[in-house]
Amino acid sequence: MLREAGLLTPRELRAIIRGLDAIAKEIQSGKFRWEAELEDVHMNIEAELTRRVPAGAKLHTGRSRNDQVATDLRLWTLGAIDQLDSDLAALGRALVARAEDGVDILLPGYTHGQRAQPVRWAYVLLAHAWPLVRDRQRLADARRRVAELPLGSGALAGSGFAVDRVLLKEALGFRSVSANALDATGDRDFVAEVLFGLTLVGTHLSRLAAELVLYTSAEFGFVRLSDDFSTGSSLLPQKRNPDIFELARAKSGRLLGDLVALLTTLKGLPAGYSKDLQEDKALLFDGFDTLALVLPAATGAITALSVDAERMQAALDPSLRATDLADLLVEAGVPFRESHGLVGRLVREAERSGVPLDRVPGPVAAGIHPALAAALSQLGTWEDSVESRATPGGASRRSVAEQLEALRLAFAEGGGT
């Protein structure tokens, strides 16, 4: 760009590029000597370049560290989002693969921590896969705003030279050029937005982890972790602790802390650059580093866990048929609100008599409502119950198959967002 603006000769351009390439190789190999008195990465590189190439003193023409650091951070964030997207897709594929094996496995679905209705194990796993689709969409949308070029803004008022910002945008792979230099040098909205995206990823991982921690307990015993993804106890020989999921659950708090710390830093700043903004990098880097550890670990643990289908089937309690009975009464012409109350009375009668809901004697059911005895006799299998939830997004086989197909495409390797 400096050459295009007539600020460098062709010879100076070639010398600067050679010098920068040589310095880059030394940094990558760990041989570059950093000098603390030069304050930061920008001044270290410029000073070393100028020692090697006199024209290096022209490198900073039309620039400020204010617009440089904002550009650097945006470039770094673009690459970090791409890596995170890849890790999210890998976790999504792991959930889909396990769901494909769990279409025929039935278990109770829960609300309020209570058994509610029978569902497919595949359906439960897909309920944790869909949030990852939204996470990827959210980060892809944020990426558009990250890709706004601040370079050429100078310290706050723009550059005093004919800086070709469109050329810079194209060369560095940005989508657009910032509209106001004072705003551009102090804008860290993109950091806050990305950190929010990371925090929500952490929240979704925490919810998945919380469910799996519960299901690995002896009280449930629905799933069993691989020895490779669990730990023993220092005292109790029988333990297989779900450490990965417990840590995944805890890391959501760390991510939230990064977001809150950044927002607190930003809230009192005037327009333009302030040194407070130096704090943004530690928080952003920590957020990405955290998920770079958690996502692959969670992916591996889910891939390696085993499922106890018999234990899940055994947890299907007849009380889960209550809604089926209410629906059958509706089909017989009873308004739903009335059928809800009638089945509630039947549930209380079953509890009082100490019998399962579907074993309440016909005469007793008929005494509550004449259609109830017929409804009890029409109850089918657990599979029939699940298949009755055939609306789009429901737990039926067809709906689950449609979701699986959509998610295979959403998480396809190389598909991106």
Sequence and secondary structure as in RCSB ss.txt:
>XXXX:A:sequence
MLREAGLLTPRELRAIIRGLDAIAKEIQSGKFRWEAELEDVHMNIEAELTRRVPAGAKLHTGRSRNDQVATDLRL
WTLGAIDQLDSDLAALGRALVARAEDGVDILLPGYTHGQRAQPVRWAYVLLAHAWPLVRDRQRLADARRRVAELP
LGSGALAGSGFAVDRVLLKEALGFRSVSANALDATGDRDFVAEVLFGLTLVGTHLSRLAAELVLYTSAEFGFVRL
SDDFSTGSSLLPQKRNPDIFELARAKSGRLLGDLVALLTTLKGLPAGYSKDLQEDKALLFDGFDTLALVLPAATG
AITALSVDAERMQAALDPSLRATDLADLLVEAGVPFRESHGLVGRLVREAERSGVPLDRVPGPVAAGIHPALAAA
LSQLGTWEDSVESRATPGGASRRSVAEQLEALRLAFAEGGGT
>XXXX:A:secstr
 TTTTTSS HHHHHHHHHHHHHHHHHHHHT     GGG SHHHHHHHHHHHH GGGGGTTTT  HHHHHHHHHHH
HHHHHHHHHHHHHHHHHHHHHHHHHTTTT EEEEEETTEEEEEEEHHHHHHHHHHHHHHHHHHHHHHHHHH EE 
TT TTTT  SS   HHHHHHHHT SEE S HHHHHH  HHHHHHHHHHHHHHHHHHHHHHHHHHHHSTTT  EE 
 GGG B  SS TT  B HHHHHHHHHHHHHHHHHHHHHHHHTT  SS  GGGGHHHHHHHHHHHHHHHHHHHHHH
HHHH EE HHHHHHT  GGGGHHHHHHHHHHTT  HHHHHHHHHHHHHHHHHHT  GGGS HHHHHHH HHHHHH
HHH   HHHHHHT  STTSSSHHHHHHHHHHHHHHT TT   
